[in-house]
Amino acid sequence: MTVPILEVPISEWHCPQCGLTHQTRDPRIAVPLHPCPKLRGLMAPMLAKGTAGKIELREREDYVGSELVQLVEGRPVMSMVTTRDAGTDARIYVPTATARSD
């Protein structure tokens, strides 16, 4: 009896900002991330090959005060928005919670 070995198809990805390309065979990887030099080194999602889209950083526009926020090159970043043919996704950078015990 012969058992056929099914080969997992190769998924091809690209970054619309920096042009990086990547291939995966692991079906557990929903969307690969990479440190994008065009997005100040933040971990950015890649898009499936053939998908048009863009990735944008949105700076925080309100007063930061004493909150611990994500800073990139000294500027507070609020979110990273990925826009593509099928819709929009956002990665939100929430301020870090802090606590004191007196």
C-alpha positions as CSV (number, residue, x, y, z in Angstrom):
1,M,0.0,0.0,0.0
2,T,1.4,3.4,-0.9
3,V,0.5,6.5,0.9
4,P,0.7,9.7,-1.0
5,I,2.6,12.5,0.7
6,L,0.8,15.8,0.2
7,E,3.1,18.7,-0.2
8,V,2.0,21.9,1.6
9,P,1.8,24.7,-1.0
10,I,4.2,27.6,-0.9
11,S,2.6,31.0,0.1
12,E,4.4,34.0,-1.3
13,W,4.3,37.4,0.5
14,H,5.6,40.9,-0.1
15,C,5.8,44.2,1.8
16,P,4.3,47.1,-0.2
17,Q,6.5,49.6,1.8
18,C,10.1,48.2,1.5
19,G,9.6,45.6,-1.3
20,L,10.8,42.6,0.8
21,T,9.5,39.2,-0.4
22,H,9.1,36.0,1.6
23,Q,7.9,32.4,1.1
24,T,6.3,30.2,3.7
25,R,5.2,26.5,3.8
26,D,3.9,26.5,7.3
27,P,0.1,26.6,7.3
28,R,0.1,27.9,10.9
29,I,1.5,31.2,9.9
30,A,-1.5,33.4,9.1
31,V,0.5,36.5,8.2
32,P,4.3,36.8,8.5
33,L,5.7,39.9,10.2
34,H,9.1,41.6,9.5
35,P,11.0,44.6,10.9
36,C,10.3,47.1,8.1
37,P,13.0,49.8,7.5
38,K,10.4,52.0,5.8
39,L,8.2,51.9,8.9
40,R,10.9,52.8,11.3
41,G,11.8,49.2,12.2
42,L,8.4,48.3,13.6
43,M,7.1,44.7,13.0
44,A,4.9,45.1,9.9
45,P,2.7,42.5,8.3
46,M,3.3,41.2,4.8
47,L,0.7,41.0,2.1
48,A,0.0,38.0,-0.1
49,K,1.6,38.2,-3.4
50,G,-0.7,39.8,-5.9
51,T,-2.5,41.8,-3.3
52,A,-2.4,45.6,-3.6
53,G,-2.2,47.5,-0.4
54,K,-0.4,50.0,1.8
55,I,0.8,50.1,5.4
56,E,0.8,53.4,7.3
57,L,2.0,54.5,10.7
58,R,-0.3,56.9,12.6
59,E,1.3,59.2,15.1
60,R,-0.5,59.9,18.4
61,E,-2.1,63.3,18.2
62,D,-3.2,63.8,21.8
63,Y,-1.2,64.8,24.8
64,V,1.1,62.0,26.0
65,G,1.8,63.4,29.5
66,S,3.4,60.7,31.8
67,E,2.0,57.7,29.9
68,L,4.4,55.1,28.7
69,V,3.8,54.9,25.0
70,Q,5.5,53.3,21.9
71,L,8.1,55.8,20.7
72,V,9.7,55.5,17.3
73,E,12.5,58.0,16.6
74,G,11.3,60.0,19.5
75,R,7.7,60.3,18.2
76,P,4.7,58.6,19.8
77,V,3.1,56.0,17.5
78,M,-0.7,55.3,18.0
79,S,-1.3,52.6,15.3
80,M,-0.2,50.8,12.2
81,V,-2.9,50.5,9.6
82,T,-2.9,48.0,6.8
83,T,-5.2,48.8,3.8
84,R,-5.7,46.2,1.1
85,D,-8.2,45.1,-1.5
86,A,-10.3,43.1,1.0
87,G,-10.4,45.6,3.9
88,T,-8.4,47.3,6.6
89,D,-6.6,46.0,9.7
90,A,-5.0,48.0,12.5
91,R,-2.3,47.2,15.1
92,I,-2.9,49.5,18.0
93,Y,-0.1,50.6,20.3
94,V,-1.8,51.0,23.7
95,P,0.0,52.9,26.5
96,T,1.7,50.6,29.1
97,A,-0.2,50.2,32.4
98,T,1.8,51.0,35.5
99,A,1.1,50.5,39.2
100,R,2.6,51.6,42.5
101,S,2.4,50.2,46.0
102,D,2.7,52.7,48.8
